[in-house]
């Protein structure tokens, strides 16, 4: 049976030291500062993504506008090509020569050939 005297002889555990409140405040402040830092980093990254998307959208709009302009220029080139080929045709040139300059096509009787020496 245990006695009161035996209890007194046994070494008593030393009391635990109390943690100071100061390190908790510092740790909490460090966590808050770290959290604010990461929120700022994420905000900057998101702003960069948004700016990149806006730049890509502007480039896509420019590419679309240039594509439309290219199609219009190709249509204009095709129309000019048709106009050029019709203006360069033999009947058109003969008609202009007859009207403006008074030229007429020579008859076979009016045509002569000349032999050139080598």
C-alpha positions in Angstrom: 0.0 0.0 0.0 1.3 3.4 -0.9 1.8 5.8 1.8 2.0 9.5 1.9 5.7 9.4 2.7 6.4 7.3 -0.4 4.7 9.9 -2.4 6.9 12.6 -1.0 10.1 10.7 -1.8 9.3 10.2 -5.4 10.7 12.9 -7.6 8.0 15.2 -8.8 7.9 16.0 -12.6 9.1 19.4 -13.4 6.4 21.8 -14.5 6.4 22.5 -18.2 7.4 25.9 -19.2 4.6 27.9 -20.6 5.0 28.9 -24.2 5.4 32.6 -24.7 2.6 34.4 -26.5 5.1 36.5 -28.5 6.2 33.7 -30.9 2.6 32.9 -31.7 2.0 36.5 -32.7 5.1 36.6 -34.8 4.2 33.3 -36.5 0.7 34.5 -37.1 2.0 37.8 -38.6 4.4 35.8 -40.8 1.5 33.7 -42.0 -0.5 36.7 -42.8 2.4 38.4 -44.6 3.0 35.2 -46.5 -0.6 34.9 -47.4 -0.8 38.5 -48.6 2.4 37.9 -50.7 0.9 34.8 -52.4 -2.4 36.7 -53.0 -0.4 39.4 -54.7 1.5 36.9 -56.8 -1.7 35.2 -58.0 -3.3 38.5 -58.7 -0.3 39.6 -60.9 -0.4 36.3 -62.7 -4.1 36.6 -63.4 -3.6 40.1 -64.6 -0.9 38.9 -66.9 -3.2 36.1 -68.3 -6.0 38.7 -68.9 -3.6 41.0 -70.6 -2.3 38.2 -72.8 -5.8 37.2 -73.8 -6.7 40.8 -74.7 -3.5 41.0 -76.9 -4.4 37.7 -78.6 -8.0 38.9 -79.2 -6.7 42.1 -80.7 -4.4 40.2 -83.0 -7.2 37.9 -84.0 -9.3 40.9 -84.9 -6.5 42.3 -87.0 -5.9 39.0 -88.7 -9.7 38.8 -89.5 -9.7 42.4 -90.9 -6.6 41.7 -93.0 -8.2 38.5 -94.3 -11.2 40.4 -95.4 -9.0 43.1 -97.0 -7.0 40.3 -98.8 -10.2 38.8 -100.2 -11.4 42.2 -101.4 -8.0 42.8 -103.1 -8.1 39.4 -104.8 -11.6 40.2 -106.1 -10.4 43.6 -107.4 -7.3 41.9 -109.0 -9.6 39.4 -110.8 -11.8 42.2 -112.0 -8.8 44.2 -113.3 -7.4 41.1 -115.0 -10.7 40.6 -116.8 -10.7 44.3 -117.8 -7.1 44.1 -119.0 -7.7 41.0 -121.1 -10.8 42.5 -122.7 -8.9 45.8 -123.4 -5.9 44.0 -124.9 -8.1 41.9 -127.3 -7.5 42.3 -131.0 -11.0 43.5 -131.9 -10.9 46.2 -129.2 -7.5 47.5 -130.4 -8.6 47.5 -134.1 -11.8 49.4 -133.2 -9.8 52.1 -131.2 -7.2 52.4 -134.1 -10.0 52.9 -136.6 -11.9 55.4 -134.5 -9.1 57.5 -133.0 -6.3 57.2 -135.7 -8.3 56.4 -138.8 -6.4 53.2 -139.4 -8.0 50.4 -141.4 -7.0 46.9 -142.0 -5.0 46.3 -145.2 -6.5 44.2 -147.9 -4.5 41.4 -149.4 -3.9 43.5 -152.6 -2.3 46.2 -150.5 0.1 43.9 -148.8 3.6 43.3 -150.1 6.5 41.3 -148.9 10.1 42.1 -148.9 13.0 39.7 -148.8 15.9 40.8 -146.5 19.5 39.6 -147.1 21.1 37.5 -144.5 
